[in-house]
Amino acid sequence: MITLYSSPGCAYCHMAREYLKSKKKKFKEYDISDNPKAYKWVMDHVHQAATPVLDIKGTIILGFNREQIDLALRTS
């Protein structure tokens, strides 16, 4: 299971979304600006209202980092 927490106008969120699509990975996406549960999840896990945040089978990645995403996808 892959979850992407994003916010409107976030260029790195767009990059993360397109990168997952290019890898043909299915994911759920939640906008933290209009989803209080998603906002709370991000605050509980990364302690700041920052996006993108990816949860790849329990591996939490803050920001768009291809190496960390690829590693998490390989080990998931």
Buried (B, 14 or more C-beta within 10 A) or exposed (E): EBBBBBBEEBEBBEBBBEBBEEEEBEBEBBBBBEEEEBBEBBEEEBEEEBBBBBBBEEBBBBBBBEEBBEBBBEEE
